Amino acid sequence: PGNFGDPLGLGQYNEDMRNKELNNGRMAMFAALGIVAADLLTGKDGMQQLGLGAVTERSSRITLRATSETAAPPPFQPYEQLGTTEPLGFFDPAGFTKTGDEAGFRKLRAAELKHGRVAMMAAVGAVVQHYVKLPGFEKVPAGLSAVTTDPGSYGFAALFLLSGAMELAVWTQDEKKEPGNFGDPVGLGQYTEDMRNKELNNGRIAMFAAVGIVAADLLTGKDGMQQLGLGAVTERSSRITLRATSETAAPPPFQPYE
């Protein structure tokens, strides 16, 4: 049984070699069964089961090719994006961002940049309006009361409509660009990683500053400069304030002794 000739012409078909073949075959059947069972249980091949070849397998061309074709990319990490700077590190105190949610992060980052830019202009405006009045607005008070005082209310309505038009028609987010990238309107050529980090950090501070200015104005009725105690001494002597006072102040009452 099992005699199919001597295909390799080794001339070793004798009783001793036939006994060795039978014994080796019996051992091999047990070994093959063990390898298959261990592979099903552990997912490791024959060499891995013995702890051999595990160090070099990842550097083999075949393994690297298979890994590159099947491995999923790492999940999106918000803390790896722009704006993570010292001393605060990753700035998300409310925990809005989520790992793997790149689309949500882009929307939040675009909103953060827009609000930061508006807040920076608002904080500067709270200072400037104390000293500067545009023609036709000399009688409009500084602070939040300007919004409810004519013609300040008309100017606010015009700014609101203009901002809405710019938001919807001009400054629209291009999905191929970074969040908040609407070009370089002033042509400063400073769209670098360092300047973008500074813009984010200054915008975050400005949002807190603008909220503080508005809250203090509502509580005290003082504009941004008056809240700091600056400009209160010289404001009555400014030309604009004196002009407005001379035009609106009532004449002094009649005094018989005069």
C-alpha positions as CSV (number, residue, x, y, z in Angstrom):
1,P,0.0,0.0,0.0
2,G,1.2,3.5,-0.9
3,N,3.8,2.2,-3.4
4,F,3.6,4.7,-6.2
5,G,7.2,4.1,-7.4
6,D,10.3,6.2,-6.9
7,P,9.5,9.5,-8.7
8,L,12.7,11.3,-7.6
9,G,14.9,8.2,-8.2
10,L,16.4,8.3,-4.7
11,G,16.6,4.5,-4.5
12,Q,15.6,4.6,-0.8
13,Y,12.5,2.4,-1.0
14,N,13.5,-0.1,1.7
15,E,11.9,-1.3,5.0
16,D,13.8,1.2,7.2
17,M,12.8,4.3,5.1
18,R,9.2,3.1,4.9
19,N,9.0,2.8,8.7
20,K,10.5,6.4,9.1
21,E,7.9,7.7,6.6
22,L,5.1,6.1,8.5
23,N,6.3,7.5,11.9
24,N,7.0,11.0,10.5
25,G,3.6,11.1,8.8
26,R,1.8,10.2,12.1
27,M,3.6,13.0,13.9
28,A,2.8,15.4,11.1
29,M,-0.9,14.7,11.3
30,F,-0.9,15.6,15.0
31,A,1.2,18.7,14.3
32,A,-1.0,19.9,11.4
33,L,-4.1,19.4,13.6
34,G,-2.5,21.4,16.4
35,I,-1.5,24.3,14.1
36,V,-5.0,24.5,12.6
37,A,-6.7,24.5,16.0
38,A,-4.3,27.1,17.4
39,D,-4.8,29.3,14.4
40,L,-8.6,29.1,14.8
41,L,-8.3,30.1,18.5
42,T,-5.6,32.7,18.3
43,G,-5.5,34.0,14.7
44,K,-1.7,33.3,14.6
45,D,0.1,31.3,12.0
46,G,2.4,28.4,12.7
47,M,5.5,30.5,13.3
48,Q,3.7,33.1,15.4
49,Q,2.4,30.4,17.6
50,L,6.0,29.5,18.4
51,G,6.9,33.2,19.0
52,L,9.2,33.2,15.9
53,G,9.1,35.8,13.2
54,A,6.9,38.3,15.1
55,V,9.6,40.9,15.2
56,T,10.4,41.0,11.5
57,E,7.0,40.3,10.1
58,R,5.8,44.0,10.0
59,S,8.8,45.0,8.0
60,S,8.3,42.4,5.3
61,R,7.1,43.8,2.0
62,I,4.0,41.6,1.8
63,T,2.9,42.5,5.3
64,L,3.5,46.2,4.7
65,R,1.6,46.1,1.5
66,A,-1.3,44.3,3.1
67,T,-1.4,46.7,6.0
68,S,-1.3,49.8,3.8
69,E,-4.3,48.4,1.8
70,T,-6.5,47.4,4.7
71,A,-5.6,49.6,7.7
72,A,-8.1,52.3,8.4
73,P,-6.7,55.9,8.8
74,P,-6.5,57.2,12.4
75,P,-9.6,59.1,13.6
76,F,-9.7,62.9,13.4
77,Q,-8.4,64.5,16.6
78,P,-9.5,68.0,17.4
79,Y,-6.6,68.6,19.7
80,E,-4.2,68.1,16.9
81,Q,-5.6,71.0,14.9
82,L,-4.6,74.7,14.8
83,G,-5.2,76.8,17.9
84,T,-3.7,74.4,20.4
85,T,-1.1,76.7,22.0
86,E,0.4,77.3,25.5
87,P,-0.6,78.1,28.2
88,L,-4.2,76.8,27.7
89,G,-3.4,74.0,25.3
90,F,-6.5,72.7,23.5
91,F,-9.2,75.3,24.1
92,D,-12.6,73.6,24.3
93,P,-14.0,74.4,27.8
94,A,-17.5,73.3,27.0
95,G,-16.5,70.0,25.3
96,F,-18.3,70.7,22.0
97,T,-15.7,68.9,19.7
98,K,-15.7,65.1,19.3
99,T,-13.0,62.7,18.2
100,G,-13.6,61.6,14.6
101,D,-16.1,64.4,13.9
102,E,-14.2,66.5,11.4
103,A,-17.2,68.1,9.8
104,G,-18.6,69.2,13.2
105,F,-15.2,70.6,14.1
106,R,-15.0,72.6,10.9
107,K,-18.3,74.2,11.5
108,L,-17.4,75.1,15.1
109,R,-14.0,76.5,14.1
110,A,-15.5,78.6,11.4
111,A,-18.0,80.0,13.9
112,E,-15.3,80.6,16.4
113,L,-13.2,82.6,13.9
114,K,-16.2,84.7,12.8
115,H,-17.3,85.5,16.3
116,G,-13.8,86.2,17.3
117,R,-13.3,88.7,14.5
118,V,-16.6,90.4,15.3
119,A,-15.7,90.6,19.0
120,M,-12.2,92.1,18.2
121,M,-13.9,94.9,16.2
122,A,-16.5,95.3,18.8
123,A,-14.0,95.7,21.6
124,V,-12.0,98.3,19.6
125,G,-15.3,100.0,18.8
126,A,-16.2,100.3,22.4
127,V,-13.0,102.3,22.9
128,V,-13.1,104.4,19.7
129,Q,-16.7,105.5,20.0
130,H,-15.9,107.2,23.3
131,Y,-13.7,109.7,21.4
132,V,-14.9,109.6,17.8
133,K,-18.3,110.5,16.4
134,L,-19.1,110.2,12.7
135,P,-20.8,113.2,11.0
136,G,-24.5,113.2,11.7
137,F,-24.0,111.1,14.8
138,E,-22.6,113.7,17.2
139,K,-25.6,113.6,19.5
140,V,-25.7,109.8,19.7
141,P,-24.3,108.6,23.1
142,A,-21.6,106.1,23.4
143,G,-22.3,102.5,24.7
144,L,-25.3,100.4,24.1
145,S,-27.7,103.3,24.3
146,A,-26.5,104.3,20.9
147,V,-28.5,101.3,19.5
148,T,-31.8,102.8,20.8
149,T,-31.1,106.4,20.1
150,D,-31.8,108.0,16.7
151,P,-30.0,108.1,14.3
152,G,-27.8,105.4,16.0
153,S,-30.6,102.8,15.6
154,Y,-30.7,103.4,11.9
155,G,-26.9,102.9,11.7
156,F,-27.3,99.6,13.7
157,A,-30.0,98.4,11.3
158,A,-27.8,99.2,8.3
159,L,-24.8,97.4,9.8
160,F,-27.0,94.4,10.6
161,L,-28.3,94.2,7.0
162,L,-24.8,94.7,5.5
163,S,-23.3,92.0,7.8
164,G,-26.1,89.5,6.8
165,A,-25.4,90.2,3.1
166,M,-21.7,89.7,3.5
167,E,-22.2,86.5,5.5
168,L,-24.6,85.0,3.0
169,A,-23.2,86.2,-0.3
170,V,-19.5,87.1,0.0
171,W,-17.8,85.4,3.0
172,T,-19.1,81.9,2.4
173,Q,-17.1,78.9,3.5
174,D,-15.2,77.0,0.8
175,E,-15.1,73.3,1.9
176,K,-11.7,73.0,0.1
177,K,-10.1,75.6,2.3
178,E,-9.5,75.9,6.0
179,P,-12.4,77.0,8.2
180,G,-12.5,80.8,8.3
181,N,-10.3,81.2,5.2
182,F,-11.9,84.0,3.2
183,G,-8.8,85.2,1.5
184,D,-6.6,88.2,2.4
185,P,-8.9,91.2,1.9
186,V,-6.3,93.8,3.1
187,G,-3.4,92.1,1.3
188,L,-1.1,91.8,4.3
189,G,0.3,88.4,3.2
190,Q,0.4,87.2,6.8
191,Y,-1.7,84.0,6.5
192,T,0.8,81.8,8.3
193,E,0.3,79.3,11.0
194,D,1.7,81.7,13.6
195,M,-0.6,84.5,12.7
196,R,-3.6,82.1,12.5
197,N,-2.9,81.0,16.1
198,K,-2.6,84.6,17.2
199,E,-5.9,85.4,15.5
200,L,-7.6,82.5,17.3
201,N,-6.2,83.5,20.7
202,N,-6.9,87.2,20.3
203,G,-10.4,86.4,19.1
204,R,-11.1,84.2,22.2
205,I,-9.9,87.0,24.5
206,A,-12.0,89.5,22.6
207,M,-15.2,87.5,23.0
208,F,-14.8,87.5,26.7
209,A,-13.9,91.2,26.6
210,A,-17.0,92.1,24.5
211,V,-19.3,90.1,26.8
212,G,-17.8,91.9,29.8
213,I,-18.2,95.3,28.2
214,V,-21.8,94.7,27.3
215,A,-22.6,93.3,30.8
216,A,-21.0,96.2,32.5
217,D,-22.7,98.7,30.2
218,L,-26.1,97.1,31.1
219,L,-25.3,97.3,34.8
220,T,-23.7,100.7,35.0
221,G,-24.7,102.6,31.9
222,K,-21.1,103.4,31.2
223,D,-19.3,102.8,27.9
224,G,-16.1,100.8,27.5
225,M,-13.7,103.7,28.4
226,Q,-15.8,105.0,31.3
227,Q,-15.8,101.5,32.9
228,L,-12.0,101.7,33.1
229,G,-12.2,105.2,34.6
230,L,-10.4,106.5,31.5
231,G,-11.5,109.5,29.6
232,A,-14.0,110.6,32.2
233,V,-11.9,113.7,33.2
234,T,-11.3,114.9,29.7
235,E,-14.6,113.9,28.0
236,R,-16.4,117.1,29.0
237,S,-13.7,119.2,27.4
238,S,-13.6,117.4,24.1
239,R,-14.9,119.4,21.2
240,I,-17.5,116.9,20.2
241,T,-19.0,116.7,23.7
242,L,-18.9,120.5,24.2
243,R,-20.6,120.9,20.8
244,A,-23.3,118.5,21.7
245,T,-23.7,120.1,25.2
246,S,-24.0,123.6,23.8
247,E,-26.7,122.5,21.3
248,T,-28.8,120.5,23.7
249,A,-28.3,122.1,27.1
250,A,-31.2,124.3,28.4
251,P,-30.5,127.9,29.2
252,P,-29.9,128.7,32.9
253,P,-33.0,129.7,34.9
254,F,-33.8,133.4,35.4
255,Q,-32.1,134.8,38.6
256,P,-33.6,138.0,40.1
257,Y,-30.4,138.9,41.8
258,E,-28.7,139.0,38.4
